[in-house]
Amino acid sequence: MAGELLKKKREDLGLDLKDVSHTLRISSRYLRAIEEDDLSKLPGDVYLKGYVREYETLLGRTPGFPQTDISKT
């Protein structure tokens, strides 16, 4: 669910996943997993929270915004 919001915002801004990956220096595989809410593909909770925070910031969202509060646990 939270990943869908991030994906929609990225698409609304006209950003390509590869460009976002390059800008953030986060694997597009991890960003795709976040967008698909497939958190099992991510290395760990600490990385997940950092990746989501950076992604939200790039998209102009407030990091930790309740609708994108995401965690493996």
N, C-alpha and C positions, 0 to 999 in steps of 0.2 A: 504493500500500500504506500509506504513512504517513498519507495523507489519510483513508483509511478508518478508521484508529484515532482520529483527531481527530473525525471525524463520529460514530462510535459513542459516544465519550465525551460529545460535546455532546448527542446524543439521549438517552443514559442519564441525563444531568443535567436533561433536559426543557427544554433551551434552544432557542429558535427562531433560525434563522440571521439573520433581520433584527434581532433583539434583540442578538445577539452583534456584528453589524456596527455597530449604533448605539453600543454600549458601547465597542468597540475603535476606532471611527472608521476602520474599514477597509471598503471597498466589499464588499457581499455577493457581488458578481460575483467578486472576488478570493478571498474565503473559500470560495466554491463551487468555484472552480478548484483551490484547495489540497485540498479534500476529495475532488475527483475526480482528483487527481494530474495535472491538466492545466496544467502549469507554464508552457506557452507563452503563457498568457493573463496572466501576471504581468509587471510592468514590469522586473524585473531581480533578480539574485541577492541583492543587499543588501536590497531590499524583501522578497523572499521570506523570507529568514532572520529579519528583524524581525517580519514578519507571523506567521510560525509561532511565534516565541518568545512574542509577545503572546498568541496564541491558546492555546498550551500553558499559559501562566500563568493565564489566565482559567479554563481547564478544570481547574486544580489539578494539572497535570502539571509535572514538572521540565523547564524549557527545555533543549532539546538531548538529551532522553531518546533513547537510541540508536534505538529503534523509530520515532521521528518525525524522525530526522535526514534532512533533505530538502534537495535542491539541484538546480538545473537542469543542472549539469554532471555 
